[in-house]
């Protein structure tokens, strides 16, 4: 297990290095500069700006600079927000994105699993159809449409909830619903189908035959196995939602991390592009690593298989 | 069971449709604003000693605005954009401030003298002009701030505005030194500036946020004074009370401001909502006092009483690349320009009640005699499809074309630019029988290509940096970074140069009138319309001033 962990760790570092290099190549390949504006000032002003942000150096020197900044976790100042370093932006935006993300994922996971289990237990019943209709709608309505709809109905027309911003628990309700609905639907469908599969297994029949209470059978025996595929996709959902969702954050004016991803590219804010990309990929890689380890706890078969593999 | 499924879907569909139709319930505004005022009270409770608490509870004198984004920087020479300067314009004050008729009036300067040749300005700073920390505003604060604007180490994108000052350009491009910049504090309250050339609009220029003073004692001690509310010192109508980065800001009336008694608002709350639909929905539910108009709602909203119109000194236009076929030919350029019906574009495509542009210099600028520049120089571009067809034929003959070389019209990716480009494509096909292909690229790539003269025919826009026609016209002198057409005309260059050296205002405008005529005689570009500013504004709010060139003024704003 230790050997496996070390191997995975080295692989993680490799992955991040490759991503950083690709990012550097790509961002230098796109034409344009952070100082390209409609009304450009003259050359002296441009030259001063480029010198100020080290953009007048050769690509190799810049690349070395970025590698160093990744190693030291210090990306220097943002070009477009000269008051802030990239670290400032990340440490300001990430907690908010993470807060929204954790709330949404929790809501999505709880409601998704409950919905999926109920649907599976009442297979082909009214409740099953109802739950799956909600799930299909949840998957097919894009979250930005849902967000606008929610604002219009609940905030503008009914006036029960504030429209936007991130300043009180009341403000968090709508973005949470908008963000949680999609993952909830995916989780519900996955839970339902794997529950259905598990419920027909012999050991469930065995448990029933032993006379265990239905609650124990479902929670302890069936659900634990049925959740495997959910754990698999949770990694991706978690990383995506926690590091900021540009559209939802924009609509609800939530000062999270999502905006930096998108805007930094449009503005050619190189240090921010580099910082956010590396941060996001490191986060994703770590979460996938954790998910891998979680398998072992949920399903002993995975551990054996891995040891055989090594 | 299948029936159940069908019924269920039907029910869902009905719910969705019901949700999509907006119902008009007008009574929800209160709940929104109640929400806000409770929050405000909570906030001030934390601050402890808040004098305006009653006012806050009433919610009467608090203006709720949206700044769209986090200001780039409140360091005056650095945050060269509207998201920084619209707010900053109300925190700091320069020697002059633009009044409600957009003319510079006395602000931190009580009065001034101009030398006979128009190059030396002596400003007398008010005795009662103070910083929010109680320090007096001194001439030294201006010297410090203006020198920083020009310092190459500051890397200010607005530095070129300081080139009017003698020695400014040389210092900024590294050829000269700081000591040769002719800004001088003659005594504590007197500032003397020598200009490169008589600049008739200099008083207008110094109202620009790039020329705001900086409390040099504070700045020398803490170079990051401008990044947080705690350390920010202001000398304008408002002080910065709270700044939650990327989230919101709270301004409060600055009691140290020399004219504080004429500032009616107690507080200004700035949200940072960067989505037009959300902004409008917040306005609709009473959480904001102003909002832009989402384009798909323009039709119904433009007629409402809440709409406020203001001029914007800027032009939406197209550049021809005169170094590429077929636009090396003047007549072909003119044909492409004259066939365009600008009224149709404004009425059916942009639908924002902009003014069709018949010249390059936008309306709202006056010449030496107080006449409107645009009116005086008249219509320089005429809509005349018939003549356009003749000109095209003539041009093709001159160049020996049997068939016009391929024309590609480029614009930067955006729905609005696309609709205009598609309309133009149709007009060229119908009226001139020319097939034009469209091409769009992302903004930054687009600008790069345009600057490198890699595009034939490209969308452009210009927004003035200072309120004088020369700012529009100097763009097209040879090799200007704003030229981007490859066009060059000695006579034009000479006229712009002469106008900059001229101390007689009437003569200066003669040069400019003539220059604009040359521009349209040769037509390296053609304008479509002049920009304007359309805002939804709570009818209870009065006195908010929006300048054609300049930034939002809240000094005189009131909320009933």
Interface residues (C-beta under 8 A of the other chain):
Chain A: X30 X31 X32 X33 X35 X36 X37 X38 X39 X40 X41 X42 X43 X44 X45 X47 X48 X49 X51 X52 X53 X80 X81 X82 X83 X84 X92 X93 X124 X126 X129 X130 X133 X137 X148 X149 X151 X152 X153 X155 X156 X157 X158 X159 X160 X162 X163 X164 X165 X166 X167 X168 X170 X250 X251 X252 X253 X255 X259 X266 X267 X268
Chain B: X1 X4 X5 X8 X9 X12 X19 X20 X22 X23 X25 X27 X28 X29 X30 X31 X32 X35 X39 X70 X72 X73 X74 X75 X78 X152 X153 X154 X155 X156 X157 X158 X159 X160 X169 X172 X173 X174 X224 X226 X227 X245 X246 X247 X248 X271 X272 X273 X274 X275 X277 X278 X281 X282 X284 X285 X287 X442 X443 X444 X445 X447 X448 X449 X451 X460 X461 X462 X463 X465 X481 X482
